[in-house]
């Protein structure tokens, strides 16, 4: 199953569930799905994919969302 997942272009999970060697580059959008069925799509503002700073800022935003939802 892990071999099949490595070839899938759509990955679901947390960074802690990433297997060794998975490249964090090439992320074009992050989709946050809520229990209500609503979703929010996050895309980088100036490029076609997320870079390190944008990923860090997205992590801060998602941490804020998680804290507000508790």
C-alpha positions as CSV (number, residue, x, y, z in Angstrom):
1,X,0.0,0.0,0.0
2,X,2.8,2.4,0.8
3,X,4.3,1.9,-2.7
4,X,1.0,2.7,-4.3
5,X,0.6,5.9,-2.2
6,X,4.1,7.1,-3.3
7,X,2.8,7.3,-6.9
8,X,-0.4,9.1,-6.0
9,X,-0.3,12.9,-6.7
10,X,-2.9,13.7,-4.1
11,X,-1.8,13.0,-0.5
12,X,-3.9,13.4,2.6
13,X,-2.5,13.5,6.1
14,X,-0.2,15.5,8.3
15,X,3.6,16.2,7.9
16,X,4.2,13.7,10.7
17,X,2.7,11.0,8.5
18,X,5.0,11.7,5.5
19,X,7.3,8.8,4.7
20,X,11.0,9.3,4.4
21,X,12.1,11.0,1.2
22,X,8.9,12.8,0.3
23,X,9.6,16.1,-1.3
24,X,7.6,19.0,0.1
25,X,8.2,21.1,-3.0
26,X,5.7,21.3,-5.8
27,X,2.7,21.9,-3.5
28,X,0.3,24.0,-5.5
29,X,-2.7,24.2,-3.1
30,X,-3.7,23.2,0.3
31,X,-7.4,22.3,0.9
32,X,-8.8,22.5,4.4
33,X,-12.1,20.6,4.8
34,X,-14.3,21.3,7.8
35,X,-16.8,18.9,9.4
36,X,-19.6,21.1,8.1
37,X,-18.7,20.3,4.5
38,X,-17.2,23.8,3.9
39,X,-13.7,23.9,2.5
40,X,-11.0,26.6,2.1
41,X,-8.4,26.4,-0.7
42,X,-5.1,28.0,0.1
43,X,-2.9,28.9,-2.9
44,X,0.5,30.8,-3.0
45,X,0.1,34.4,-3.9
46,X,3.0,35.1,-6.2
47,X,4.1,31.7,-7.6
48,X,2.6,28.5,-8.9
49,X,3.8,26.5,-5.9
50,X,4.4,27.0,-2.2
51,X,8.0,27.8,-1.1
52,X,9.4,27.5,2.5
53,X,8.2,30.9,3.8
54,X,4.7,30.5,2.4
55,X,4.5,27.0,3.9
56,X,5.6,28.3,7.3
57,X,3.0,31.1,7.2
58,X,0.3,28.6,6.1
59,X,1.3,26.4,9.1
60,X,0.9,29.4,11.4
61,X,-2.6,30.1,9.9
62,X,-3.7,26.5,10.2
63,X,-2.5,26.5,13.9
64,X,-4.6,29.6,14.5
65,X,-7.6,27.9,12.8
66,X,-7.2,24.8,14.9
67,X,-7.0,26.8,18.1
68,X,-10.1,28.8,17.3
69,X,-12.1,25.6,16.5
70,X,-11.4,24.0,19.9
